[in-house]
Structure formats: structure tokens, C-alpha cells
Amino acid sequence: MRKMLNKRLATQVILPLSIAITPVAASGQLVACTPGQPHADAPAELSQFSFLLGRFDIKGRTWQEDHWSENHSVAYWEGEYIMDGFGIADYWYNTPPDSTGPTPGRGVNIRMFNETEGMWKMAWMHSNNPNVRMLEAEWHDGIMWMWQMVDAETRLARRKVSFHIVDADNWYRVDEFSDDGGETWYNTTKLEATRRSC
């Protein structure tokens, strides 16, 4: 299954999804400790992204030839159910919203599961770039794989993103890059999420 997915991703245009992502609730406040509930009629697959629900402190690391960097950046991520429990919105801050200093860029991702196509459809917007990025994702063997589609003539590189669940309070995301059509993949960045208590 993993090999089939890699082949599929290699035939699609995939851009980095960890570049300058930065979200926030419209009020500028942290979402409630209770992120809501899925609607009774929502697709069961909505639970696949439920690990994003709540508040998370983020450590960002880069790949250093054969290991992840010890030094890390600090960010913040939070998620909640939206549209009466039919979708999920998650928000990113380049720096934690309760930290001091200038207000950082922010972004939001809207996620819904498309039952007809059997995959996730998502839209991403960032305060530093108002253009909408259309994303897709699929769940395979306990890992969520995500990519972005763009015009084939503009592609310079291929990348894929995977989310890995450690436990109820921890998950991480890895960005990978391929320069040979998807035959070989290289780690680039890693985001480590730890749930923040309310």
C-alpha cells in the first residue's frame, strides 16, 4: 500500500506544506478547550483528523544529513470542529499566541472528507498570502498523507507530508522531498506537537 501511494504521489504535483504556515481563530483568542463534537450525520472518516483537535505546542526541526536537528523553532497549533460538526478547522501561529512580541503571520486550514472520492479535501489560507491552496489527503496504515495540486508546468519539485500519531497527546508531521520522480524521498522538516493543558 505504501509503495502504491508513493507512486501515486509521484505522478502528482506536490509542494511544501510546512512553509510559513501560520493560523488563528478570528477573534485572536485560543479556541475553547472543548473543540466540539462531530455531527451525527458526518462521515465516520472525520475521526481520522481528530488528533488535530485541541491546543498544541509545536517544535519545528530540520533534517541534518542523518538526524533531526537538536535546535528547534517554537510554534502553536489548534483545531476545532466547524460547520455544526461536519468539518474541522485548524489554525497555526508561527509563534505561540500568548507569547510577547509582534503578532506573527497566521493561517487556517478547512478540512472535510469527500465520501464520493474517498479522500480528504482541504483549503489553506495564510495572512501573508491570501491565495487559497487546495489540498488533498488519504489515510493509509495509520498515517495521514497530504499533498497539494498545482499546474504541472509550474512544478519545480515533488513533496509529500505525513502525519504520525504517537498517542492521545502527541503527534508529529514530516515533510519529504523527491528529485527523481518519487523513486527516492528525503526528509526536510518535522513538526512535533504536544497537547497543551487548558
C-alpha positions, 0 to 999 in steps of 0.5 A: 500500500505504501509503495502504491501511494508513493507512486501515486504521489509521484505522478502528482504535483506536490509542494511544501506544506510546512512553509510559513504556515501560520493560523488563528481563530478570528477573534485572536483568542485560543479556541475553547478547550472543548473543540466540539463534537462531530455531527451525527450525520458526518462521515465516520472518516472525520475521526481520522483528523481528530488528533488535530483537535485541541491546543498544541505546542509545536517544535519545528526541526530540520533534517541534518544529513542523518538526524533531526536537528537538536535546535528547534523553532517554537510554534502553536497549533489548534483545531476545532470542529466547524460547520455544526460538526461536519468539518474541522478547522485548524489554525497555526501561529508561527509563534505561540499566541500568548507569547510577547512580541509582534503578532506573527503571520497566521493561517487556517486550514478547512478540512472535510472528507469527500465520501464520493472520492474517498479522500480528504479535501482541504483549503489553506489560507495564510495572512501573508498570502491570501491565495487559497491552496487546495489540498488533498489527503488519504489515510493509509496504515495509520498515517495521514498523507497530504499533498497539494495540486498545482499546474504541472508546468509550474512544478519545480519539485515533488513533496509529500507530508505525513502525519504520525500519531504517537498517542492521545497527546502527541503527534508529529508531521514530516515533510519529504522531498523527491528529485527523481520522480518519487523513486527516492524521498528525503526528509526536510522538516518535522513538526512535533506537537504536544497537547497543551493543558487548558 
